[in-house]
Amino acid sequence: MPKEGTFLVTHADGESATLRDVVDAQVLTLSENPGFEEGAVVEATVAAEPPMEVTYEVVEVSAERTVPVERTDLEPTTQATELAADQPVGEVTTVERAGEGELHVLTVPEDGTDEAAEDVVADEGTLERAARLGVDRVEVRTSDGVVSVRYLPD
């Protein structure tokens, strides 16, 4: 039975690729790589290959894109700073943005701000969330003890 969804390409080489569904986290191994690159977000239909149905083939690709996750030199917005002021270290607040996307505000120890921001940039979960939200880019802003992650439309 074909499966239609949005997938993050978690591994790709010349012969095969591994996809993870951004909604249900199912991991699918493609028997052939149709040209996907690791880190790409793919909207596609895949189907299990008989007889054992342990690998998949791509039936149709409706969209393929990359979602840049970048750390900027900008300070968190006033909204993010105010949210951070009201939450203890180690907490995360998620706010829907007007229109499209989300804002995540993390409070971290001041001496761990840079490390936390780099972790967010490198985390596949950040890309999966961006794909699930349908946004085009992710912007990470920091100030001492605050990491603001903005999931933004183009």
Disulfide bonds with the S-S distance in Angstrom:
none
